C-alpha cells in the first residue's frame, strides 16, 4: 500500500512539475496580468499545441498586421481585439486611435464552436508583444467563464532590442523571432471579415 502511495505521489509531483516547467513567469507589471494567471512564451505555446491539438491559438492582432507583418497558420482563430479608426489619431501616441472590438467575445465563441471548442477549452492569446491586446482579451473572456486562457508573453513580434545597431526593432523572442512557422499568405478560410 505504501509503495502505491509513493507511486501516486511521485506521479503527481512529476505532472505538477511538468506543467510548471511549461509556464512563463507572471509579468512583473500588474497591468499585464490576467485573472486566469496563465502565461507561456512563443516556444512554450508551440510545444503545447504540438502535444495537444485541441489547444487553440487566437491571434488578436489586426488584419493589417497579419498581412504586412505576418502570421502563423497555426492560429486557428484570427479575430482582432481592437480595431483602428483611420480618421482619428490617438491623443497619447503617434498612431491611429484604437477602439475595442465590441464583437470580440461573440465572434470568438462562434469561431470556437466551429472548431468544436467552448469556454472549457484551452486558448492561447497572441498579440504583437504579449500584453497590450492579449491581456484585455483574456480579461473579457474571463467575464464569460473562460478560465483556461493563456497569454503568450512575448507575442508574435517579440520585444524591442535595447542596444546596438538594431535598437528599437522587435527582434527579441516572440513567435516570429523564435524560428516558429509563419507566413505573409493569408488563408481566406481564416481571414477576418468584419460583420
Secondary structure, DSSP 8 states (H G I E B T S, - for coil): -HHHHHHHHHHHHHHHHHHHHT-----SSGGG--SS-EEE-HHHHHHHHHH-TT-EEEE-S-HHHHHHT-B-TTEEEE--SEEEEEEEE-SSSSSEEEEE-TTHHHHHHHHHHHTT--TTS-EEEE-SSSSTTHHHHHHHHHHTT---EEEETTTTT-EE--SSTTTTSEEESHHHHTT---BS---TTT-----
